[in-house]
Amino acid sequence: MQYFKIKQTAFIHKSMRNSPLVLLLVVSIAAFVVYTGMYGFRKPFTVGLYEQWTFLGISYKVCLVIAQVIGYMISKFIGIRVIASMNPKFRILGILVCILSAWFALLLFAIVPAPYNIICMFLNGLPLGMVFGLVFGFLEGRKTTEIMGAFLASSFIFASGLAKTVGKWLLLNFNIHDFWMPFVAGSIFLVPLLIALWLLSQTPVPNQSDMLLRTERVPMNKQERKLFVWRFGWLLVPVIISYMFFTIVRDFSEDFANELWAETGYQTNAGVFVNSSTVITIFVLIIIATFFSIKSNLKAFIFTHILVIIGLLISLGATLLFNQHFLSPLYWMICSSAGLYLAYLPFNCLYFERMISTYSVKGNVGFVMYIADAFGYLGTVLVLLIKEFVSFQFSWVVFFSFLFTVSAIIGIILVFITLMGHLKFFKLSKQIL
């Protein structure tokens, strides 16, 4: 039996090494399933209403969301160093430890009485912020990184809807208590996640042609990280600010989608989450994956800026049409969310991948991606606190309209400025070289 397992593992590894198509399919699907599984431990709790509880006069659900996001944010700041310097052979173990730790925190959430179990949601978010960087490490630096990355990043949209659908389904059909539902939902996602994680562990390292096209990806020490920030810091600031706004809108869209759909008449429709997110996933996946066909790193990097701006224009246009009653709530959320993800997802699978390749940086995507993510989630925490502690009346429709509009306008301006800066900087770099 052990011999059969070893032969099977060797066959899969050899097939991925010898066939680019097998590598693309297996790694893309495995990464998608692993990250979708991660969402099964992170997002199902958001469909609970928890209306009978409060904490210090604050909505109990808002406290849970804040606690988890703070844990997730701290994880991102820790990941700036950990992911950048991670030895590739420890990635699988790292993912497994993160997932099981988060699941155990959900068990504590079910057992510890309210409101003390708020700390359990913090403990749930703390390890999960590491998972994306660990998974993306298997994908970066390859000729097909865009396609693989598109699958992984599009799981953000699909997985969020699926996790909430599973959570809502458990609440509506099995009469499970709100506190136990997240743990039970996590158990549903565990087995497919473990199978996909095993497949991901068979991924071969990038070959010589990958490294020639995209540069070698290696762990970065402290000095190398400082040099990167010194060289590109002034161009990263506007990107990080715009990405912070995108993260804020995306997180609110995920964590409070239940309240928005309830306000617009979909309170008993569990399928609205996964149905709407599936449409958006397919659309965004196709668009981002086409960047694989652009061989020039510089051209792809420039077009990524343009794609972000187009996405923001779609989001802004849909919101304006909705406010003028030309779009229904359903089509508004689909169009504005699709536009938002066209702007948000490139930073998770295209932007920094092509930036490193364009400038021939010897390092990895995880370092710079986690800088952006850390400040993105810091922005989410700040907005959550402001929304809760600054007293004003609002509807979720008005609040989301405001977020989509402001983030789109600011994002368009900042991304355009960044594009002009890179064009100038790249010319100067070429002159120096």
Number of C-alpha atoms within 10 A of each C-alpha: 6 7 8 9 10 10 12 12 16 12 13 17 19 16 17 19 18 12 10 12 13 16 22 19 14 20 28 22 17 27 27 26 24 29 25 27 27 28 24 31 29 27 25 27 27 24 26 18 15 16 9 7 13 15 15 8 8 12 16 20 22 21 22 22 24 21 22 25 24 22 23 27 26 21 22 31 20 17 26 22 19 20 27 25 19 20 13 14 9 10 20 18 12 16 23 15 15 20 27 17 18 26 25 17 23 28 20 21 25 20 13 15 11 15 15 10 19 22 19 24 26 24 24 29 26 25 23 26 25 26 24 22 24 23 25 22 20 24 25 27 29 24 22 21 25 28 26 30 28 28 28 28 30 29 25 21 26 23 25 24 28 26 30 31 23 26 27 26 19 20 18 12 8 10 10 15 12 20 21 18 25 30 25 21 26 28 13 15 20 18 12 15 23 17 13 20 22 15 19 23 17 21 20 16 15 19 13 12 11 17 15 14 17 27 22 21 20 17 20 22 13 10 8 14 18 12 11 16 13 10 10 12 12 12 17 15 14 19 19 22 19 23 26 24 24 26 24 22 23 20 18 17 19 18 20 18 20 23 18 21 20 14 14 13 11 16 13 12 14 21 17 19 25 21 15 20 25 20 15 23 22 15 15 24 23 14 13 23 19 12 20 17 12 13 12 13 19 18 13 20 24 17 16 23 20 17 18 25 24 18 24 30 21 20 29 24 19 26 26 18 13 19 16 9 11 13 16 12 19 15 15 22 25 19 23 27 26 26 27 27 28 27 30 24 24 22 22 23 27 25 21 21 26 25 19 22 25 19 15 15 16 16 23 24 28 29 22 22 24 27 18 25 25 23 21 23 25 22 20 24 21 14 16 18 14 11 15 15 10 8 8 7 7 9 11 16 15 11 14 19 21 14 19 27 20 14 22 29 16 16 25 20 13 18 22 16 14 18 19 13 13 17 12 11 14 14 11 11 10 9 8 7 6
